[in-house]
Amino acid sequence: MKNFKFISITFIFFIFILGGCNSIPNQHKVIEETTQVGHQYFIDYYHTEVEFTEHKFMPKDLSNNISLSGHVKNNKETTITILIDYNTFEVQTAVVPKALLDKKIK
């Protein structure tokens, strides 16, 4: 039983150590900069102001993207999501409702 506890604790410890190795440096700065890019994207392409309420970094071994989700300002029912490469700050894609999609400036 002691060996099982030791192995379990060691396994959990290594998961935390390895998980830390995949962290993005300066996450707070990346979130701030991608949020600015996202806001400007919706203003430029949809003439719409948005509020981002959530962010999620995609697994680093799959991509260098951050997903920002939220809603149109003053309309919490109209949800939006944008995917931005946090190395280049280029918008990869945006998920918007049809009403906004119809307003998109090409």
Backbone as numpy.savetxt, mean C-alpha at the origin, in Angstrom:
# Nx Ny Nz CAx CAy CAz Cx Cy Cz
9.21 -32.99 26.24 8.39 -31.79 26.24 9.26 -30.53 26.24
10.39 -30.58 26.96 11.28 -29.42 27.00 11.85 -29.15 25.61
12.19 -30.22 24.89 12.73 -30.04 23.54 11.69 -29.40 22.62
10.44 -29.79 22.75 9.37 -29.22 21.93 9.25 -27.72 22.18
9.27 -27.31 23.45 9.18 -25.88 23.78 10.38 -25.13 23.21
11.57 -25.71 23.36 12.78 -25.06 22.86 12.71 -24.91 21.34
12.30 -25.94 20.66 12.20 -25.89 19.20 11.13 -24.88 18.78
10.01 -24.85 19.47 8.93 -23.91 19.15 9.39 -22.47 19.34
10.03 -22.20 20.45 10.51 -20.84 20.73 11.57 -20.44 19.71
12.48 -21.36 19.39 13.52 -21.08 18.40 12.90 -20.79 17.04
11.91 -21.57 16.64 11.23 -21.38 15.37 10.57 -20.01 15.30
9.87 -19.64 16.34 9.19 -18.33 16.39 10.22 -17.21 16.33
11.32 -17.37 17.04 12.39 -16.37 17.04 12.92 -16.16 15.62
13.19 -17.23 14.90 13.71 -17.12 13.55 12.70 -16.51 12.59
11.43 -16.77 12.80 10.41 -16.14 11.96 10.45 -14.62 12.13
10.58 -14.16 13.37 10.66 -12.72 13.61 11.93 -12.13 13.01
13.04 -12.83 13.14 14.31 -12.34 12.58 14.22 -12.28 11.07
13.76 -13.34 10.43 13.66 -13.35 8.98 12.62 -12.36 8.48
11.55 -12.20 9.20 10.53 -11.22 8.82 11.10 -9.82 8.83
11.97 -9.53 9.77 12.60 -8.22 9.85 13.54 -7.96 8.70
14.10 -9.01 8.11 15.03 -8.85 6.99 14.31 -8.35 5.74
13.03 -8.59 5.65 12.27 -8.17 4.48 11.63 -6.81 4.65
11.93 -6.12 5.73 11.27 -4.85 5.97 11.79 -3.78 5.01
10.96 -2.80 4.74 11.31 -1.71 3.85 11.91 -0.59 4.68
13.12 -0.15 4.33 13.70 0.95 5.10 12.89 2.23 4.93
12.82 3.01 5.96 12.12 4.31 5.94 10.66 4.16 5.52
9.96 3.20 6.09 8.56 2.95 5.72 7.70 4.20 5.86
7.92 4.96 6.92 7.10 6.16 7.13 7.28 7.14 5.97
8.51 7.32 5.54 8.79 8.24 4.43 8.16 7.72 3.13
8.26 6.41 2.90 7.67 5.81 1.71 6.16 6.01 1.71
5.53 5.82 2.85 4.07 6.01 2.95 3.70 7.45 2.65
4.46 8.39 3.20 4.17 9.82 2.95 4.31 10.15 1.47
5.40 9.71 0.85 5.64 10.05 -0.55 4.65 9.38 -1.49
4.33 8.11 -1.24 3.37 7.44 -2.12 1.97 8.02 -1.93
1.66 8.46 -0.72 0.37 9.10 -0.47 0.26 10.38 -1.28
1.32 11.17 -1.33 1.31 12.40 -2.13 1.13 12.07 -3.61
1.84 11.04 -4.09 1.71 10.63 -5.49 0.27 10.19 -5.76
-0.31 9.42 -4.86 -1.68 8.96 -5.03 -2.68 10.10 -5.07
-2.53 11.05 -4.16 -3.42 12.22 -4.16 -3.34 12.96 -5.49
-2.11 13.21 -5.94 -1.92 13.96 -7.18 -2.46 13.19 -8.38
-2.32 11.87 -8.38 -2.84 11.05 -9.47 -4.36 11.23 -9.60
-5.07 11.15 -8.49 -6.53 11.29 -8.55 -6.95 12.70 -8.93
-6.19 13.69 -8.54 -6.49 15.07 -8.95 -6.25 15.23 -10.45
-5.10 14.74 -10.92 -4.73 14.90 -12.33 -5.64 14.12 -13.27
-5.97 12.90 -12.93 -6.70 12.04 -13.86 -8.20 11.98 -13.65
-8.66 12.33 -12.46 -10.10 12.23 -12.18 -10.68 13.54 -11.63
-9.88 14.55 -11.45 -10.31 15.80 -10.83 -11.05 15.52 -9.53
-10.50 14.61 -8.75 -11.14 14.15 -7.52 -10.14 14.11 -6.38
-10.54 14.63 -5.24 -9.70 14.53 -4.05 -10.10 13.28 -3.28
-9.10 12.59 -2.76 -9.34 11.34 -2.05 -8.69 11.39 -0.67
-9.13 10.49 0.17 -8.52 10.30 1.49 -8.10 8.84 1.59
-6.82 8.61 1.86 -6.33 7.25 2.05 -6.44 6.89 3.52
-7.01 5.74 3.78 -7.22 5.32 5.16 -6.42 4.08 5.54
-5.90 3.38 4.53 -5.12 2.16 4.78 -3.97 2.07 3.79
-2.93 1.39 4.22 -1.82 1.08 3.31 -1.34 -0.33 3.59
-0.78 -0.94 2.55 -0.25 -2.29 2.72 0.91 -2.48 1.75
2.05 -2.86 2.30 3.20 -3.17 1.47 3.03 -4.58 0.92
3.22 -4.73 -0.38 3.19 -6.05 -0.98 4.46 -6.79 -0.56
4.42 -8.12 -0.53 5.63 -8.86 -0.15 6.82 -8.46 -1.03
7.92 -8.12 -0.40 9.08 -7.58 -1.11 9.62 -8.55 -2.15
9.50 -9.85 -1.91 10.01 -10.80 -2.89 9.11 -10.92 -4.12
7.91 -10.33 -4.06 7.00 -10.35 -5.21 7.01 -9.04 -5.99
7.08 -7.92 -5.29 7.05 -6.62 -5.96 7.53 -5.53 -5.00
7.72 -4.36 -5.54 8.09 -3.18 -4.75 6.92 -2.22 -4.69
5.74 -2.75 -4.46 4.53 -1.93 -4.49 3.92 -1.76 -3.12
3.24 -0.63 -2.98 2.42 -0.36 -1.80 1.01 -0.09 -2.30
0.06 -0.64 -1.62 -1.35 -0.44 -1.95 -1.92 0.58 -0.96
-2.54 1.63 -1.50 -3.21 2.63 -0.68 -4.70 2.54 -0.95
-5.49 2.43 0.10 -6.94 2.33 -0.05 -7.61 3.45 0.73
-8.76 3.83 0.25 -9.51 4.88 0.93 -10.80 5.16 0.21
-11.14 6.44 0.16 -12.42 6.83 -0.44 -12.31 8.24 -1.00
-13.28 8.59 -1.80 -13.38 9.95 -2.31 -13.66 10.87 -1.13
-13.00 12.00 -1.11 -13.19 12.95 -0.01 -14.66 13.34 0.10
-15.17 13.32 1.32 -16.56 13.65 1.63 -17.56 12.64 1.07
-17.08 11.44 0.70 -17.99 10.40 0.22 -17.38 9.04 0.55
-17.60 8.58 1.77 -16.99 7.34 2.23 -17.52 6.11 1.50
-18.62 6.24 0.80 -19.19 5.12 0.06 -18.44 4.83 -1.23
-17.73 5.82 -1.76 -17.01 5.66 -3.02 -15.56 5.30 -2.72
-15.29 4.01 -2.68 -13.96 3.53 -2.30 -13.02 3.48 -3.50
-11.74 3.66 -3.21 -10.70 3.64 -4.25 -9.48 2.90 -3.69
-8.68 2.39 -4.61 -7.41 1.77 -4.26 -6.41 2.10 -5.35
-5.17 2.32 -4.96 -4.12 2.61 -5.93 -2.88 1.81 -5.54
-2.18 1.32 -6.55 -0.97 0.54 -6.36 0.20 1.34 -6.93
1.18 1.62 -6.08 2.31 2.47 -6.47 3.62 1.74 -6.19
4.54 1.80 -7.15 5.88 1.26 -6.97 6.63 2.23 -6.06
7.08 1.76 -4.89 7.70 2.68 -3.95 9.17 2.94 -4.25
9.74 2.32 -5.27 11.10 2.66 -5.69 11.10 3.76 -6.73
10.13 3.70 -7.66 10.07 4.69 -8.73 8.95 5.72 -8.53
8.04 5.43 -7.61 6.87 6.26 -7.34 5.96 6.39 -8.56
5.94 5.34 -9.38 5.04 5.28 -10.53 3.78 4.52 -10.14
2.65 5.05 -10.60 1.37 4.38 -10.35 1.30 3.15 -11.25
1.03 2.00 -10.65 0.90 0.76 -11.41 -0.53 0.56 -11.88
-1.48 0.82 -11.00 -2.89 0.68 -11.35 -3.74 1.38 -10.29
-4.96 1.69 -10.67 -5.92 2.26 -9.72 -7.25 1.55 -9.90
-7.88 1.27 -8.79 -9.20 0.64 -8.81 -10.20 1.69 -8.36
-11.11 2.03 -9.28 -12.09 3.08 -9.00 -13.47 2.61 -9.45
-14.52 3.18 -8.87 -15.87 2.84 -9.33 -16.13 3.39 -10.73
-17.11 2.81 -11.40 -17.43 3.20 -12.78 -17.70 4.68 -12.91
-18.36 5.29 -11.95 -18.67 6.71 -12.02 -17.39 7.55 -12.16
-16.34 7.17 -11.45 -15.07 7.88 -11.58 -14.36 7.49 -12.87
-14.44 6.24 -13.22 -13.79 5.76 -14.43 -14.28 6.52 -15.66
-15.58 6.81 -15.68 -16.16 7.56 -16.79 -15.63 8.98 -16.86
-15.14 9.52 -15.73 -14.62 10.89 -15.69 -13.13 10.97 -16.00
-12.47 9.82 -16.19 -11.01 9.81 -16.33 -10.57 10.62 -17.54
-9.55 11.43 -17.29 -8.91 12.21 -18.35 -7.80 11.34 -18.93
-7.78 11.18 -20.17 -6.81 10.29 -20.81 -5.44 10.84 -20.84
